Amino acid sequence: MANTLAVHDLRFMLFLVAAWMMLGFAGFLRPHSTRFVARLLFPTGSLLCLGIALLAGLFLASGQAAQVVVLPLGLPDLPFHIRLDVLSGFFLLLLGVAGTGISTFAAGYFRSGEGTAPALLGLGYHLFLASMAMVILADDAYLFMVAWETMALSSYFLVTSRHRIPEIRRAGFLYLIMAHVGAVCILLSFGVLQGGSWQFTFDAMRAAHFTPFWATTAFLLALLGFGAKAGLVPMHVWLPEAHPAAPSPVSAMMSGLMLKTAIYGMLRISFDLLSVRFWQWGALLLALGLFSALFGAIFAAVQTDMKRLLAYSSIENVGLIFTAIGLSILFETSNMHLFAALALTAALVHSLNHALFKSLLFLTTGSVLHATKQRSLGKLGGLIRRMPWVASLALIGTLSIAGLPPLNGFVSEWLLLQSFLFTPQLPHAFLNMLIPLGAAALALTFALAAYVMVKFYGVIFLGQPREASLVNAHDANWLERLGLIWLAVGCVTIGAFPQLALLAVAPVTGKLIGQTVRLSSTVWWIAPIAREQASYSGLILLAGILSVVAITFICVRLLAHGRIRRTDAWDCGYPWQTSRMQDTAEGFGQPIRHMFGTFFRMDRNLPSPSDTAPRYRVYIEDRLWRAIYLPIARGVQKLADWIGILQGGRLSIYLLYSFLTLLALLVFVL
């Protein structure tokens, strides 16, 4: 009876995914009506997201076995296989929870004149959601790649929705190239996992046995493919270009949701389809993850565009997730299953947390962009007075991503730090040296991330407006507020009740590692290893903070109300303060540019003494772009030019090519 119910649950989930697709095409009933698409179809899509989240949560809580359905779709001998297990259930929960808030916000965000017809925008948006769900549910390589390519193409058209702007077209083209390079690597990885058979199902890949060489080949190809989609350094170059180009709800979906499909794919191949793992894989992921995290935090600190800042912050958080995955592989191959489960728990919880707080922050930048028409940090400031709702909710996201308690970002970063600090003796001397260095790099990354968020929030919302036009800024509308509140409540809930996140992750680690972290009997305490070693209660900490605030309020505003004298804040002895005296985004980034100058390629535009309006500008560029990608682009261009010589346009030349080809075939046959 339970199995039958589970199959029906899976089929109902497929019905919700199909409903997303139907919503996309329903926009063509009124293709030019923004109100019909945004105010009707997007809220309906939000309800479907909520349904996906509820079904996935119930599946994880029920402890049911994995369920498989074969769809009468695909090619004659290659039908689509669908599988719902604990790993796909967790990522569907992530997709549904964050997607609910993003779709609700999008219902109030999209307006006429966004560059693409409303019907096309709704089609791309809901196909994007449906394709991500099908990537997670796919149980064969054929369906996985079809859904993966659909996800890439639909997100490309969303990124280039304002395609009349050349910079957006270039960003979309770069994203599409990197997406297809990654897809080729993933396809080759699946080809290796087939093991020489014609079976494309994941069950056949699980049953195959590989030599260390072929297992490592499949793993490295998967790392290249999914790393390119996740934005892992050095395959990150598309991410800081595509996110600023896309509309803010699309940026939120790409960073909060699409990057997680790459995390899902990496976990699916590494822990499920491959029956063997080696410690060298973990060391490689650990090194790449730590470098990506530090790289992303450093580059985020020097950005002057608020969406590029958040894009580089996504690289940092993806690096943290890959760090945790690498640490989990290291521990598992060393038979330290409890610590492997702890590291994998940190990776999964941080994936969920990042989906919430990064979506929240991208959406708040969308509200700021609509209200001010500005994306540059140098032209913002003082918006807390004009946009109190957005500023208050952005503060929750800022504190969360900075890893401050009692919010959700602290929980996963604390779990990851526990994985480093309580690591027992590993069997390799190299690893025993790598772990302390990794812990130091992790601590530096956390500090830089907090520094970046002080810059982000302080420059945008605090101080005085840097432009006169900011006085006309308006707060978010009620649908935008509702979406932001949903995501902010998620950040606070996981921070106050982290046991809920651990309960959702426990079935996944139990299936992939064979071990779960220690689950407390109370919902407000977590002690993943042992209470005497490390424990944390977000609820008690939150209650303590609120109590201190309440006591302070009572003492200052009520008990001492008669003795309060209101006056202006101290102005450092200079009463004529202006916005030009405030810290700027460039000023915040200057110490980082000096300390980590080797990471950047900088061009300075210095004014001359004779300039009547002197301006100082610094152009910062990624060294990896010139070191890796520009030489590849030049090589491809030269190859294309050489091949172009063969296209002489003369019939006699083409007949000569055909004759030479026939001669070569005859020689080969004989």
C-alpha positions in Angstrom: 0.0 0.0 0.0 2.8 2.4 0.9 4.7 1.7 -2.4 1.5 2.3 -4.4 1.0 5.6 -2.6 4.6 6.6 -3.3 4.1 5.9 -7.0 1.0 8.0 -7.0 3.0 10.7 -5.2 5.6 10.6 -8.0 3.0 10.7 -10.7 1.3 13.7 -9.0 4.7 15.4 -8.9 5.1 14.7 -12.6 1.7 16.3 -13.1 2.8 19.4 -11.3 5.9 19.6 -13.6 3.7 19.2 -16.6 1.5 21.9 -15.3 4.5 24.2 -15.3 4.9 23.5 -19.0 1.3 24.1 -19.7 1.5 27.4 -17.8 4.3 28.5 -20.1 2.2 27.8 -23.2 -0.9 29.3 -21.7 0.7 32.7 -22.0 0.0 32.6 -25.7 -3.7 32.9 -25.0 -2.9 36.6 -24.4 0.7 37.0 -25.7 1.0 40.7 -25.1 -0.8 41.0 -21.8 1.7 41.6 -19.0 -1.1 41.5 -16.5 -2.4 38.1 -17.6 1.1 36.5 -17.6 2.5 38.2 -14.5 -0.5 38.5 -12.3 -2.2 35.2 -13.1 0.4 32.7 -14.5 3.3 33.5 -12.2 1.2 33.2 -9.0 -0.1 29.9 -10.3 3.5 28.8 -10.9 4.3 29.8 -7.3 1.5 27.5 -6.0 2.9 24.7 -8.1 6.3 25.3 -6.5 4.7 25.1 -3.1 3.1 21.8 -4.2 6.5 20.4 -5.3 8.0 21.4 -1.9 5.2 19.8 0.1 5.4 16.5 -1.9 9.1 16.3 -1.6 9.0 17.1 2.1 6.4 14.4 2.8 8.4 11.9 0.8 11.6 12.6 2.9 9.6 12.5 6.1 7.9 9.2 5.2 11.1 7.2 4.7 9.7 5.5 1.6 11.9 3.6 -0.8 12.9 5.0 -4.1 10.2 4.8 -6.8 10.6 4.6 -10.5 8.2 5.3 -13.4 8.8 4.7 -17.1 7.2 7.2 -19.3 5.8 6.4 -22.8 8.0 9.2 -24.2 11.4 9.4 -25.9 12.7 7.2 -28.7 11.3 3.7 -29.5 14.0 1.8 -27.6 14.9 4.7 -25.2 11.9 5.6 -23.0 12.2 8.2 -20.3 12.9 6.8 -16.8 11.9 8.8 -13.8 13.2 8.2 -10.2 12.3 9.8 -6.9 14.7 8.9 -4.1 16.0 10.8 -1.1 18.6 12.7 -3.1 16.2 13.9 -5.7 13.6 14.5 -3.0 15.9 16.9 -1.1 16.8 19.0 -4.2 13.1 19.1 -5.2 12.4 20.4 -1.8 15.0 23.1 -2.3 13.6 23.9 -5.7 10.1 24.2 -4.5 10.8 26.3 -1.4 13.0 28.9 -3.1 10.9 28.8 -6.3 7.8 29.7 -4.3 9.3 33.0 -3.2 10.9 33.8 -6.5 7.8 33.2 -8.5 5.7 35.3 -6.1 8.2 38.1 -6.4 8.3 37.8 -10.2 4.5 38.2 -10.3 5.0 41.8 -9.0 8.3 42.4 -10.7 7.7 42.0 -14.4 6.3 44.9 -16.2 5.6 45.8 -19.8 8.7 46.9 -21.8 11.1 44.4 -20.3 12.5 43.6 -23.7 10.7 40.3 -24.5 7.0 39.7 -25.1 5.2 38.6 -21.9 4.2 35.2 -23.4 7.7 34.4 -24.4 9.0 35.5 -21.0 6.4 33.3 -19.2 7.2 30.3 -21.5 11.0 30.5 -20.8 10.5 31.0 -17.1 8.2 28.0 -16.6 10.1 25.8 -18.9 13.2 26.7 -16.9 11.5 25.5 -13.7 10.2 22.3 -15.3 13.5 21.4 -16.9 15.3 21.8 -13.6 12.8 19.5 -11.9 13.2 16.9 -14.7 17.0 17.0 -14.4 16.6 16.1 -10.7 14.0 13.4 -11.5 15.8 11.8 -14.5 16.8 8.2 -14.1 18.6 7.7 -17.4 21.3 9.6 -19.3 19.0 10.3 -22.3 16.3 12.2 -20.3 18.9 13.9 -18.1 20.7 15.4 -21.1 17.4 16.4 -22.8 16.3 18.2 -19.6 19.8 19.6 -19.1 19.8 21.2 -22.6 16.3 22.5 -22.2 17.4 24.1 -18.9 20.4 25.7 -20.7 18.4 27.0 -23.7 15.4 28.4 -21.6 17.8 30.1 -19.2 19.7 31.6 -22.2 16.6 33.2 -23.6 15.7 34.5 -20.2 19.2 36.0 -19.8 19.0 37.7 -23.2 15.4 38.9 -22.7 16.7 42.5 -23.3 18.5 41.3 -26.4 18.7 44.7 -28.0 21.6 45.7 -25.7 24.9 44.4 -27.1 26.4 43.7 -23.7 23.5 41.4 -22.8 23.9 39.6 -26.1 27.6 39.0 -25.4 26.9 37.8 -21.9 24.2 35.4 -23.2 26.5 34.0 -25.9 29.3 33.4 -23.4 26.9 31.6 -21.1 25.6 29.5 -23.9 29.1 28.4 -25.0 30.1 27.5 -21.4 26.8 25.6 -21.0 27.4 23.5 -24.1 31.0 22.8 -23.2 29.9 21.5 -19.8 27.1 19.5 -21.5 29.6 17.7 -23.7 31.7 16.8 -20.7 28.7 15.4 -18.9 27.7 13.4 -21.9 31.2 12.0 -22.2 31.0 11.1 -18.5 27.8 9.2 -19.0 29.4 7.5 -22.0 32.2 6.2 -19.7 29.7 5.2 -17.0 27.8 3.0 -19.6 30.8 0.6 -19.4 30.5 -0.4 -23.0 26.9 -1.4 -22.9 23.9 0.0 -24.7 22.0 0.6 -21.4 21.5 4.3 -20.7 19.6 3.9 -17.4 21.2 4.9 -14.1 20.5 1.4 -12.7 22.8 -0.1 -15.3 25.5 2.4 -14.4 25.2 1.5 -10.7 25.7 -2.1 -11.5 28.8 -1.5 -13.7 32.3 -2.1 -12.4 35.1 0.2 -13.4 38.8 0.2 -13.1 40.4 3.1 -11.2 41.3 4.7 -14.5 37.9 4.7 -16.0 36.2 5.6 -12.7 38.5 8.6 -12.4 37.9 9.6 -16.0 34.2 9.6 -15.4 34.6 11.6 -12.3 36.9 14.2 -13.9 34.6 14.6 -16.9 31.6 15.1 -14.5 33.7 17.6 -12.5 34.4 19.6 -15.7 30.8 19.5 -16.8 29.0 20.3 -13.5 31.8 22.6 -12.4 31.2 24.7 -15.5 27.5 25.0 -14.7 28.1 25.7 -11.0 30.7 28.4 -11.6 33.7 26.6 -10.1 37.0 28.4 -10.8 38.4 28.4 -13.4 35.1 27.6 -15.2 33.4 30.6 -13.7 33.8 33.3 -16.3 30.2 33.2 -17.5 28.6 33.7 -14.1 29.6 37.4 -13.4 28.5 38.3 -16.9 25.2 36.4 -17.1 23.8 37.3 -13.7 23.9 41.1 -14.2 22.4 40.8 -17.7 19.4 38.7 -16.6 16.3 40.1 -14.9 16.6 39.9 -11.2 14.1 36.9 -10.7 16.0 35.1 -13.4 19.3 35.9 -11.6 17.8 34.5 -8.4 16.7 31.3 -10.2 20.1 30.8 -11.8 22.1 31.4 -8.6 19.6 30.0 -6.1 18.3 27.0 -8.1 20.2 26.3 -11.3 23.6 26.1 -9.7 22.1 23.5 -7.3 21.3 21.2 -10.2 25.1 21.1 -10.8 25.6 20.2 -7.2 23.0 17.5 -7.5 24.6 16.1 -10.6 28.0 16.0 -9.0 26.6 14.2 -5.9 24.6 11.8 -8.1 27.6 10.6 -10.1 30.2 10.7 -7.2 28.1 9.0 -4.5 25.5 7.1 -6.4 26.4 6.0 -9.9 30.1 5.4 -9.2 30.6 2.4 -6.8 34.2 3.4 -6.0 35.8 6.6 -4.7 39.4 7.6 -4.1 40.9 10.0 -1.7 42.5 11.9 -4.5 39.1 13.0 -5.7 38.3 14.5 -2.4 41.6 16.3 -2.2 41.0 17.8 -5.7 37.5 18.9 -4.8 38.8 20.3 -1.5 41.5 22.4 -3.2 39.3 23.6 -6.0 36.5 24.4 -3.6 38.7 26.4 -1.2 40.3 28.3 -4.1 37.0 29.1 -5.6 35.6 30.3 -2.3 38.5 32.6 -1.6 38.6 33.8 -5.2 34.9 34.6 -5.2 35.1 36.5 -1.9 38.1 38.5 -3.0 36.5 39.5 -6.3 33.2 40.3 -4.7 35.0 42.7 -2.3 36.2 45.0 -5.2 33.0 45.1 -7.3 31.1 48.3 -7.9 28.0 46.7 -9.5 25.6 45.2 -7.0 24.6 42.2 -9.2 28.2 41.4 -10.1 29.1 41.5 -6.4 26.4 38.9 -5.7 27.5 36.8 -8.7 31.0 36.6 -7.3 29.5 35.8 -3.9 27.8 32.8 -5.6 31.2 31.6 -6.7 32.3 31.8 -3.1 29.4 29.8 -1.8 29.6 27.2 -4.5 33.3 26.8 -3.5 32.2 26.2 0.1 29.8 23.5 -1.1 32.4 21.7 -3.2 34.8 22.0 -0.3 32.4 20.1 1.9 31.8 17.5 -0.8 35.6 17.0 -1.1 35.9 16.7 2.6 33.2 14.1 2.7 34.9 12.0 0.1 38.2 12.2 2.0 36.5 11.0 5.2 34.6 8.3 3.5 37.6 6.8 1.8 39.3 6.9 5.2 36.4 4.9 6.8 35.5 7.9 8.9 31.8 7.7 8.1 30.5 10.0 10.9 32.7 12.8 9.7 31.9 12.1 6.1 28.2 12.4 7.0 28.9 15.7 8.8 30.7 17.2 5.8 28.0 16.0 3.4 25.3 17.5 5.7 27.2 20.8 5.7 27.2 20.7 1.8 23.5 19.9 1.6 22.3 22.4 4.3 24.4 25.1 2.7 22.9 24.4 -0.7 19.4 25.0 0.8 20.6 28.0 2.7 22.2 29.6 -0.3 19.1 29.0 -2.3 17.2 31.1 0.2 19.5 34.0 1.1 21.0 34.5 -2.3 17.6 34.5 -3.9 16.5 37.0 -1.3 19.4 39.3 -2.1 19.1 39.1 -5.9 15.4 39.9 -5.6 16.1 42.9 -3.3 18.5 44.2 -5.9 15.7 43.9 -8.4 13.5 46.1 -6.3 16.3 48.6 -5.9 16.9 48.5 -9.7 13.3 49.2 -10.5 13.0 52.0 -7.9 16.2 53.8 -8.8 17.2 52.6 -12.4 20.7 52.2 -11.0 22.9 49.2 -10.6 26.1 50.9 -9.7 26.9 51.1 -6.0 28.5 54.5 -6.6 25.1 56.0 -7.4 23.1 54.5 -4.5 22.8 55.2 -0.8 20.4 56.1 1.9 17.6 53.9 0.5 16.6 52.6 4.0 14.5 55.7 4.3 12.8 55.4 0.9 12.5 51.6 0.8 12.1 50.4 4.5 10.5 47.1 3.5 13.2 46.1 1.1 16.0 47.4 3.4 14.7 45.4 6.4 14.3 42.1 4.4 17.7 42.7 2.7 19.3 43.0 6.1 18.1 39.5 6.9 19.6 38.1 3.7 22.8 40.1 4.3 23.3 38.8 7.9 22.5 35.3 6.6 25.0 35.2 3.9 27.6 36.8 6.2 27.2 33.7 8.4 26.0 35.5 11.5 23.9 33.7 14.1 21.0 33.1 14.7 20.3 33.0 10.9 20.6 30.0 8.5 23.9 30.9 6.9 25.7 30.4 10.3 24.3 26.9 10.6 25.9 25.4 7.5 29.1 27.3 7.9 29.3 26.2 11.5 28.8 22.5 10.4 31.5 22.9 7.8 33.9 24.4 10.3 33.1 21.5 12.7 34.2 19.1 9.9 37.6 20.8 9.8 38.1 21.4 13.5 37.2 17.9 14.8 39.0 16.0 12.1 40.8 13.0 13.6 44.1 11.7 12.3 43.9 10.9 8.6 45.9 8.1 7.0 47.9 10.3 4.7 50.5 12.9 5.8 49.6 15.1 2.9 46.0 15.3 4.0 47.0 16.0 7.6 48.8 19.1 6.3 46.0 20.0 3.9 43.2 20.1 6.5 44.7 22.8 8.8 45.5 24.9 5.7 42.0 24.4 4.5 40.6 25.5 7.9 42.7 28.7 7.8 41.5 29.4 4.2 38.0 28.8 5.3 38.2 31.2 8.2 39.7 33.9 5.8 36.9 33.3 3.4 34.2 33.7 6.1 35.8 37.0 7.2 36.0 38.3 3.6 32.4 37.3 3.0 31.3 39.3 6.1 33.4 42.3 4.8 31.7 42.1 1.4 28.2 42.1 3.0 29.0 45.2 5.1 29.9 46.9 1.8 26.8 45.7 0.0 24.3 46.8 2.6 26.1 49.9 3.9 26.6 51.4 0.5 23.1 50.7 -0.9 20.9 51.4 2.1 22.8 53.5 4.7 24.2 57.0 4.7 22.9 59.7 2.4 21.7 59.4 -1.3 24.6 59.8 -3.7 22.2 60.9 -6.5 19.5 63.5 -6.3 17.1 61.2 -8.2 17.1 58.7 -5.3 14.6 60.8 -3.4 12.0 59.5 -5.9 12.7 55.8 -5.0 9.7 53.8 -4.0 9.3 50.6 -2.0 8.4 47.2 -3.3 4.8 46.4 -4.2 2.8 43.9 -2.2 3.6 40.9 -4.4 7.3 41.6 -4.3 7.1 42.0 -0.5 5.3 38.7 -0.2 8.0 36.9 -2.1 10.8 38.5 -0.1 9.0 37.8 3.2 8.7 34.1 2.2 12.5 33.8 1.7 13.3 35.8 4.7 11.1 33.6 6.9 13.0 30.6 5.5 16.3 32.1 6.6 15.0 32.8 10.1 13.3 29.5 10.5 16.4 27.4 9.6 18.5 29.6 11.8 16.2 29.3 14.8 15.4 25.6 14.2 18.4 24.0 12.4 17.2 20.6 13.5 14.6 20.8 10.7 17.3 21.1 8.1 19.2 18.2 9.6 16.1 16.1 9.6 15.6 16.8 5.8 19.3 15.9 5.1 19.5 12.8 7.3 17.8 10.4 4.8 20.3 11.6 2.1 23.4 11.0 4.1 22.0 7.8 5.4 21.6 6.6 1.8 24.8 7.9 0.3 27.2 7.5 3.2 25.4 4.9 5.4 25.7 7.2 8.4 23.8 10.3 9.7 24.9 13.0 12.1 23.6 12.9 15.6 20.0 14.2 15.7 18.9 15.8 19.0 15.7 14.8 20.6 14.7 18.4 20.9 14.0 20.6 17.9 16.0 23.7 19.2 19.4 21.9 19.8 21.8 20.4 17.4 24.9 18.5 18.4 26.0 16.7 15.2 28.9 14.8 16.8 28.4 14.9 20.5 26.9 17.4 22.9 30.1 17.6 25.0 32.1 18.5 21.9 29.9 21.1 20.1 26.3 22.0 20.3 24.2 25.0 19.1 20.8 26.3 19.6 19.7 29.1 17.3 16.3 29.5 19.1 17.9 30.2 22.5 20.4 32.6 20.9 17.6 34.4 19.0 15.5 34.6 22.2 18.6 36.0 24.0 19.1 38.7 21.4 15.4 39.7 21.4 15.5 39.8 25.2 18.5 42.1 25.2 16.8 44.4 22.6 13.5 44.4 24.6 15.3 45.2 27.9 17.3 48.0 26.3 14.1 49.4 24.7 12.3 49.3 28.1 15.2 50.9 29.9 15.8 53.7 27.4 12.4 54.5 26.0 10.1 53.9 29.0 12.0 54.1 32.3 14.3 57.0 31.2 11.8 58.7 28.8 11.7 61.9 30.9 15.5 62.4 30.8 15.9 61.9 27.0 17.1 64.9 25.1 17.0 64.6 21.3 19.8 66.2 19.3 21.7 65.6 16.1 24.3 62.8 16.0 28.0 63.9 16.4 29.3 65.1 13.1 33.0 65.0 13.8 33.0 68.8 14.3 31.9 69.4 10.7 28.2 70.2 10.4 28.0 70.3 6.6 28.2 66.6 5.8 27.5 65.5 2.2 27.2 62.2 0.4 30.7 62.7 -1.0 32.2 62.3 2.5 30.8 58.8 2.8 32.7 55.6 2.2 32.3 54.5 -1.4 32.3 51.0 -3.0 35.8 51.7 -4.4 37.0 52.8 -0.9 35.8 49.6 0.6 37.6 47.5 -2.0 40.9 49.4 -1.9 42.5 47.4 1.0 41.5 44.2 -0.8 43.1 45.4 -4.0 46.3 46.1 -2.2 46.5 42.9 -0.2 45.4 40.5 -3.0 46.8 42.4 -6.0 48.1 39.3 -7.7 44.5 38.1 -8.3 43.7 41.2 -10.4 44.7 42.8 -13.6 44.2 46.5 -13.0 44.2 49.4 -15.4 44.2 52.8 -13.7 42.9 56.0 -15.4 44.8 58.8 -13.7 43.8 62.4 -14.1 46.3 65.0 -15.2 46.9 68.2 -13.1 45.3 70.3 -15.8 42.0 68.4 -15.7 39.2 70.8 -14.8 37.0 67.8 -13.7 39.4 65.2 -12.6 38.2 61.6 -12.3 40.1 58.6 -11.1 39.0 55.2 -12.4 40.3 51.7 -11.8 39.4 48.8 -14.2 39.7 45.4 -12.6 39.9 42.3 -14.8 40.1 38.6 -14.0 43.6 37.3 -14.9 42.2 33.9 -15.7 40.2 35.4 -18.6 43.4 36.5 -20.3 45.4 33.5 -19.3 43.0 30.8 -20.3 40.1 31.9 -22.4 41.5 34.6 -24.6 44.2 32.3 -26.0 41.6 29.6 -26.7 39.4 32.2 -28.5 42.3 33.3 -30.6 43.2 29.7 -31.4 39.6 29.0 -32.5 39.6 32.1 -34.6 42.8 31.2 -36.4 41.5 27.6 -37.0 38.3 29.0 -38.4 40.2 31.4 -40.7 42.4 28.5 -41.9 39.3 26.3 -42.6 37.7 29.2 -44.3 40.5 29.1 -46.9 39.1 25.7 -48.0 35.9 27.4 -48.9 37.1 28.9 -52.1 33.6 29.1 -53.7 34.8 27.3 -56.9 33.1 24.1 -58.1 36.4 22.6 -59.3 38.0 22.9 -55.9 35.0 21.1 -54.3 35.2 18.3 -56.9 38.9 18.0 -56.1 38.1 17.6 -52.4 35.6 14.9 -53.3 38.1 13.1 -55.4 40.8 13.2 -52.7 38.3 11.9 -50.2 37.4 8.9 -52.5 41.1 8.1 -52.9 41.6 8.2 -49.1 38.7 5.8 -48.6 40.0 3.4 -51.2 43.4 3.4 -49.6 41.8 2.8 -46.2 39.6 -0.1 -47.5 42.5 -1.8 -49.3 
